[in-house]
Amino acid sequence: MKVIIAVIRDIDEDRVINQLVSSGYRVTRMSSTGGFLRRGNATLMIGADEEQLSKVQSQIEEACSEPDPGQNRAVLFVLNVRDFKAV
């Protein structure tokens, strides 16, 4: 299992979340500012299996609007999950 941490612009968060949820992914949203995109951001945590990574990444890219010059659509971190427990 992997966790994708996606830092996206706040103007794209509704589109990205709706796209991922409608595809069956669970998304946790956290507000964030500054840093990578230097604007109001949303940080999303998405759990996915290894074979789903490219699909999730392409859905995020497609759902994000065209960035301003010098900006990115999103910044993605992919982390390995060693253990997962729901309590």
DSSP file (Angstrom, degrees, kcal/mol; ACC not computed):
  #  RESIDUE AA STRUCTURE BP1 BP2  ACC     N-H-->O    O-->H-N    N-H-->O    O-->H-N    TCO  KAPPA ALPHA  PHI   PSI    X-CA   Y-CA   Z-CA
    1    1 A M              0   0    0      0, 0.0    80,-2.3     0, 0.0     2,-0.3   0.000 360.0 360.0 360.0 146.9    0.0    0.0    0.0
    2    2 A K  E     -AB  48  80A   0     46,-3.0    46,-2.4    78,-0.2     2,-0.5  -0.900 360.0-145.8-124.5 154.0    1.1    3.6   -0.7
    3    3 A V  E     -AB  47  79A   0     76,-2.4    76,-3.0    -2,-0.3     2,-0.6  -0.994  13.1-155.9-118.0 126.5    0.0    6.9    0.6
    4    4 A I  E     -AB  46  78A   0     42,-3.1    42,-2.3    -2,-0.5     2,-0.7  -0.904   1.4-161.4-100.8 122.6    0.1    9.8   -1.9
    5    5 A I  E     -AB  45  77A   0     72,-3.1    72,-2.4    -2,-0.6     2,-0.5  -0.929  14.1-170.4-102.2 114.3    0.5   13.2   -0.3
    6    6 A A  E     -AB  44  76A   0     38,-2.7    38,-3.0    -2,-0.7     2,-0.7  -0.928  13.5-161.3-112.7 120.3   -0.6   15.8   -2.9
    7    7 A V  E     +AB  43  75A   0     68,-3.0    68,-2.0    -2,-0.5     2,-0.3  -0.897  27.0 168.0 -99.1 113.5   -0.1   19.5   -2.4
    8    8 A I  E     -AB  42  74A   0     34,-2.8    34,-2.5    -2,-0.7     2,-0.2  -0.802  41.6 -89.2-123.8 163.6   -2.5   21.3   -4.7
    9    9 A R  E >>  -A   41   0A   0     64,-0.7     3,-1.9    -2,-0.3     4,-0.6  -0.486  36.2-123.4 -70.5 142.8   -3.7   24.8   -5.2
   10   10 A D  G >4 S+     0   0    0     30,-2.4     3,-0.6     1,-0.3     4,-0.4   0.770 109.7  64.1 -61.1 -25.1   -6.8   25.6   -3.2
   11   11 A I  G 34 S+     0   0    0     29,-0.3    -1,-0.3     1,-0.2     4,-0.2   0.712 107.0  44.0 -70.2 -18.3   -8.7   26.6   -6.4
   12   12 A D  G <> S+     0   0    0     -3,-1.9     4,-2.5     1,-0.1     5,-0.2   0.515  85.8  95.1-100.0  -7.7   -8.3   23.0   -7.6
   13   13 A E  H <X S+     0   0    0     -3,-0.6     4,-2.8    -4,-0.6     5,-0.3   0.871  82.9  49.1 -60.6 -43.1   -9.2   21.1   -4.5
   14   14 A D  H  > S+     0   0    0     -4,-0.4     4,-2.6     1,-0.2    -1,-0.2   0.933 114.3  45.8 -62.7 -45.1  -12.9   20.6   -5.2
   15   15 A R  H  > S+     0   0    0     -4,-0.2     4,-2.3     2,-0.2    -2,-0.2   0.925 115.7  46.1 -62.1 -45.2  -12.3   19.3   -8.7
   16   16 A V  H  X S+     0   0    0     -4,-2.5     4,-2.5     2,-0.2     5,-0.2   0.940 114.8  46.1 -65.4 -47.5   -9.5   17.0   -7.6
   17   17 A I  H  X S+     0   0    0     -4,-2.8     4,-2.9    -5,-0.2     5,-0.3   0.931 113.8  48.5 -62.0 -46.2  -11.4   15.6   -4.6
   18   18 A N  H  X S+     0   0    0     -4,-2.6     4,-2.4    -5,-0.3    -1,-0.2   0.905 111.8  50.3 -61.0 -41.8  -14.6   15.0   -6.6
   19   19 A Q  H  X S+     0   0    0     -4,-2.3     4,-0.8    -5,-0.2    -2,-0.2   0.935 115.0  42.5 -61.1 -47.9  -12.6   13.3   -9.4
   20   20 A L  H  <>S+     0   0    0     -4,-2.5     5,-2.4     2,-0.2     3,-0.5   0.918 115.2  48.2 -68.3 -43.6  -10.8   10.9   -6.9
   21   21 A V  H ><5S+     0   0    0     -4,-2.9     3,-1.7     1,-0.2    -1,-0.2   0.900 108.7  53.9 -65.1 -40.3  -13.9   10.2   -4.8
   22   22 A S  H 3<5S+     0   0    0     -4,-2.4    -1,-0.2    -5,-0.3    -2,-0.2   0.735 106.3  54.7 -66.9 -19.8  -16.0    9.4   -7.9
   23   23 A S  T 3<5S-     0   0    0     -4,-0.8    -1,-0.3    -3,-0.5    -2,-0.2   0.383 126.8-101.3 -91.5   2.4  -13.3    6.9   -8.9
   24   24 A G  T < 5S+     0   0    0     -3,-1.7     2,-0.3     1,-0.3    -3,-0.2   0.552  77.3 133.7  94.8   8.6  -13.6    5.2   -5.6
   25   25 A Y      < -     0   0    0     -5,-2.4     2,-0.4    -6,-0.1    -1,-0.3  -0.652  52.5-129.2 -90.7 149.3  -10.5    6.6   -3.7
   26   26 A R        -     0   0    0     21,-0.4    21,-0.8    -2,-0.3     2,-0.4  -0.834  27.3-166.8 -96.2 135.7  -10.7    7.8   -0.2
   27   27 A V  E     -C   46   0A   0     -2,-0.4     2,-0.5    19,-0.2    19,-0.2  -0.978  14.5-161.3-129.1 132.6   -9.3   11.3    0.3
   28   28 A T  E     -C   45   0A   0     17,-2.2    17,-2.6    -2,-0.4     2,-0.4  -0.968  17.5-154.2-111.1 128.0   -8.4   13.2    3.5
   29   29 A R  E     +C   44   0A   0     -2,-0.5     2,-0.4    15,-0.2    15,-0.2  -0.839  13.9 179.9-107.3 137.0   -8.0   17.0    3.1
   30   30 A M  E     -C   43   0A   0     13,-2.5    13,-3.5    -2,-0.4     2,-0.2  -0.999  28.1-122.3-131.5 137.1   -5.9   19.3    5.2
   31   31 A S  E     +C   42   0A   0     -2,-0.4     2,-0.3    11,-0.2    11,-0.2  -0.532  39.9 165.2 -74.2 144.1   -5.6   23.0    4.7
   32   32 A S  E     -C   41   0A   0      9,-1.9     9,-2.5    -2,-0.2     2,-0.3  -0.979  18.0-157.4-153.4 161.1   -2.0   24.3    4.2
   33   33 A T  E     -C   40   0A   0     -2,-0.3     7,-0.2     7,-0.2     3,-0.1  -0.953  49.1  -1.4-139.2 159.4   -0.3   27.5    3.0
   34   34 A G  S >  S+     0   0    0      5,-1.0     3,-0.8    -2,-0.3     2,-0.4  -0.089  79.8  85.6  67.3-160.8    3.0   28.5    1.5
   35   35 A G  T 3  S+     0   0    0      1,-0.2    -1,-0.1     2,-0.2    -3,-0.0  -0.501  98.2  14.0  72.5-120.8    5.9   26.2    0.9
   36   36 A F  T 3  S+     0   0    0     -2,-0.4    -1,-0.2     1,-0.2    36,-0.1   0.898 140.9  24.9 -62.7 -48.5    5.9   24.4   -2.4
   37   37 A L  S <  S-     0   0    0     -3,-0.8    -1,-0.2     2,-0.2    -2,-0.2   0.549  92.4-139.0 -99.0  -7.3    3.3   26.3   -4.3
   38   38 A R  S    S+     0   0    0     -4,-0.2     2,-0.3     1,-0.2    -3,-0.1   0.759  72.2  73.6  57.6  31.9    3.6   29.6   -2.4
   39   39 A R  S    S-     0   0    0     -5,-0.3    -5,-1.0    -7,-0.0     2,-0.3  -0.839 101.9 -46.8-149.2-174.4   -0.2   30.2   -2.3
   40   40 A G  E    S- C   0  33A   0     -2,-0.3   -30,-2.4    -7,-0.2   -29,-0.3  -0.517  70.4-177.1 -63.5 127.9   -3.2   28.9   -0.5
   41   41 A N  E     -AC   9  32A   0     -9,-2.5    -9,-1.9    -2,-0.3     2,-0.4  -0.793  28.6-145.5-125.4 164.2   -3.0   25.1   -0.7
   42   42 A A  E     -AC   8  31A   0    -34,-2.5   -34,-2.8    -2,-0.3     2,-0.6  -0.994  15.7-150.2-123.9 137.5   -4.8   22.0    0.1
   43   43 A T  E     -AC   7  30A   0    -13,-3.5   -13,-2.5    -2,-0.4     2,-0.4  -0.947  15.2-165.0-109.4 123.3   -2.9   18.9    1.1
   44   44 A L  E     -AC   6  29A   0    -38,-3.0   -38,-2.7    -2,-0.6     2,-0.5  -0.864  10.9-156.4-110.2 140.3   -4.6   15.6    0.3
   45   45 A M  E     -AC   5  28A   0    -17,-2.6   -17,-2.2    -2,-0.4     2,-0.4  -0.978  17.5-179.4-114.1 124.8   -3.7   12.2    1.6
   46   46 A I  E     -AC   4  27A   0    -42,-2.3   -42,-3.1    -2,-0.5     2,-0.4  -0.988  18.2-146.1-128.3 126.0   -4.8    9.3   -0.7
   47   47 A G  E     +A    3   0A   0    -21,-0.8   -21,-0.4    -2,-0.4     2,-0.3  -0.760  31.6 159.1 -89.2 136.3   -4.3    5.6    0.0
   48   48 A A  E     -A    2   0A   0    -46,-2.4   -46,-3.0    -2,-0.4     2,-0.1  -0.994  39.7-111.9-154.3 151.8   -3.7    3.5   -3.1
   49   49 A D    >>  -     0   0    0     -2,-0.3     3,-1.7   -48,-0.2     4,-0.6  -0.456  43.3-102.9 -77.6 160.5   -2.2    0.2   -4.1
   50   50 A E  G >4 S+     0   0    0      1,-0.3     3,-1.2     2,-0.2     4,-0.4   0.875 121.9  53.1 -51.9 -44.2    1.0    0.1   -6.1
   51   51 A E  G 34 S+     0   0    0      1,-0.2    -1,-0.3     2,-0.1     4,-0.3   0.623 105.7  55.6 -72.2 -11.2   -0.8   -0.6   -9.4
   52   52 A Q  G <> S+     0   0    0     -3,-1.7     4,-2.4     1,-0.1    -1,-0.2   0.539  81.0  92.5 -93.5  -9.2   -3.2    2.4   -8.9
   53   53 A L  H <X S+     0   0    0     -3,-1.2     4,-2.7    -4,-0.6     5,-0.2   0.906  84.9  46.7 -56.0 -50.3   -0.4    5.0   -8.5
   54   54 A S  H  > S+     0   0    0     -4,-0.4     4,-2.3     1,-0.2    -1,-0.2   0.873 112.9  50.8 -64.4 -35.8   -0.3    6.1  -12.2
   55   55 A K  H  > S+     0   0    0     -4,-0.3     4,-2.2     2,-0.2    -1,-0.2   0.927 112.0  46.3 -66.1 -44.5   -4.1    6.3  -12.4
   56   56 A V  H  X S+     0   0    0     -4,-2.4     4,-2.2     1,-0.2    -2,-0.2   0.930 113.3  49.9 -63.1 -44.9   -4.3    8.5   -9.2
   57   57 A Q  H  X S+     0   0    0     -4,-2.7     4,-2.3    -5,-0.2    -2,-0.2   0.909 111.8  47.2 -61.6 -42.9   -1.4   10.7  -10.4
   58   58 A S  H  X S+     0   0    0     -4,-2.3     4,-2.6    -5,-0.2    -1,-0.2   0.874 110.3  52.9 -69.0 -35.2   -3.0   11.2  -13.9
   59   59 A Q  H  X S+     0   0    0     -4,-2.2     4,-2.0     2,-0.2    -1,-0.2   0.898 109.9  48.5 -65.3 -39.0   -6.4   12.0  -12.3
   60   60 A I  H  X S+     0   0    0     -4,-2.2     4,-1.4     2,-0.2    -2,-0.2   0.941 112.8  48.0 -63.9 -46.6   -4.8   14.7  -10.1
   61   61 A E  H  < S+     0   0    0     -4,-2.3     3,-0.2     1,-0.2    -2,-0.2   0.909 113.4  47.4 -61.3 -43.1   -3.0   16.2  -13.1
   62   62 A E  H  < S+     0   0    0     -4,-2.6    -1,-0.2     1,-0.2    -2,-0.2   0.857 111.5  50.5 -66.8 -35.8   -6.1   16.2  -15.2
   63   63 A A  H  < S+     0   0    0     -4,-2.0     2,-0.3    -5,-0.2    -1,-0.2   0.713  93.6  87.4 -79.0 -20.6   -8.3   17.8  -12.5
   64   64 A C  S  < S-     0   0    0     -4,-1.4     9,-0.1    -3,-0.2    10,-0.1  -0.610  80.7-122.7 -81.0 138.2   -5.8   20.6  -11.8
   65   65 A S        -     0   0    0     -2,-0.3    -1,-0.1     1,-0.2   -53,-0.1  -0.258  44.4 -72.8 -72.7 165.7   -6.2   23.7  -13.9
   66   66 A E        -     0   0    0      1,-0.1    -1,-0.2    -2,-0.0     6,-0.1  -0.391  58.6-126.6 -60.1 128.2   -3.3   25.1  -16.0
   67   67 A P        -     0   0    0      0, 0.0     6,-0.1     0, 0.0     3,-0.1  -0.342  19.5-102.5 -78.6 159.3   -0.8   26.7  -13.6
   68   68 A D    >   -     0   0    0      4,-0.2     3,-2.3     1,-0.2     0, 0.0  -0.352  60.3 -72.6 -66.8 158.4    0.6   30.2  -13.7
   69   69 A P  T 3  S+     0   0    0      0, 0.0    -1,-0.2     0, 0.0     3,-0.1  -0.307 125.0  19.2 -55.1 134.8    4.1   30.5  -15.2
   70   70 A G  T 3  S+     0   0    0      1,-0.3     2,-0.2    -3,-0.1    -2,-0.1   0.411 107.5 104.2  84.1  -2.1    6.6   29.2  -12.7
   71   71 A Q    <   -     0   0    0     -3,-2.3    -1,-0.3   -33,-0.0     2,-0.3  -0.665  62.4-132.7-107.3 164.5    4.0   27.2  -10.8
   72   72 A N        -     0   0    0     -2,-0.2    -4,-0.2     1,-0.1     3,-0.1  -0.804  15.6-129.8-110.9 155.7    3.2   23.5  -10.7
   73   73 A R  S    S-     0   0    0      1,-0.3   -64,-0.7    -2,-0.3     2,-0.3   0.925  87.5 -26.5 -65.1 -44.2   -0.2   21.8  -11.0
   74   74 A A  E     -B    8   0A   0    -66,-0.2     2,-0.5   -10,-0.1    -1,-0.3  -0.977  52.5-128.9-162.3 161.4    0.6   19.8   -7.9
   75   75 A V  E     -B    7   0A   0    -68,-2.0   -68,-3.0    -2,-0.3     2,-0.4  -0.995  30.6-163.3-120.5 123.2    3.5   18.4   -5.8
   76   76 A L  E     -B    6   0A   0     -2,-0.5     2,-0.4   -70,-0.2   -70,-0.2  -0.896  12.5-170.4-114.5 135.6    3.1   14.7   -5.1
   77   77 A F  E     -B    5   0A   0    -72,-2.4   -72,-3.1    -2,-0.4     2,-0.6  -0.989   9.7-158.1-117.9 130.3    4.9   12.6   -2.5
   78   78 A V  E     -B    4   0A   0     -2,-0.4     2,-0.4   -74,-0.2   -74,-0.2  -0.949  14.0-173.9-113.4 120.2    4.5    8.8   -2.6
   79   79 A L  E     -B    3   0A   0    -76,-3.0   -76,-2.4    -2,-0.6     2,-0.3  -0.883  24.2-121.4-116.3 142.8    5.2    7.0    0.7
   80   80 A N  E     -B    2   0A   0     -2,-0.4     2,-0.6   -78,-0.2   -78,-0.2  -0.605  21.2-145.5 -76.0 139.7    5.4    3.3    1.5
   81   81 A V        -     0   0    0    -80,-2.3     3,-0.1    -2,-0.3    -1,-0.0  -0.939  17.0-178.9-109.1 114.1    2.9    2.1    4.1
   82   82 A R  S    S+     0   0    0     -2,-0.6     2,-0.3     1,-0.3    -1,-0.2   0.867  71.1  11.8 -79.2 -37.7    4.4   -0.7    6.2
   83   83 A D        -     0   0    0      2,-0.0     2,-0.4   -82,-0.0    -1,-0.3  -0.997  61.3-170.7-144.7 143.6    1.4   -1.2    8.4
   84   84 A F        +     0   0    0     -2,-0.3     2,-0.4    -3,-0.1    -3,-0.0  -0.993   8.2 173.5-139.1 127.9   -2.2   -0.1    8.3
   85   85 A K        -     0   0    0     -2,-0.4     2,-0.6     0, 0.0    -2,-0.0  -0.996  17.3-156.8-136.6 131.3   -4.8   -0.5   11.1
   86   86 A A              0   0    0     -2,-0.4    -2,-0.0     1,-0.1     0, 0.0  -0.932 360.0 360.0-103.2 123.4   -8.3    0.9   11.3
   87   87 A V              0   0    0     -2,-0.6    -1,-0.1     0, 0.0     0, 0.0   0.380 360.0 360.0-121.6 360.0   -9.6    1.2   14.8
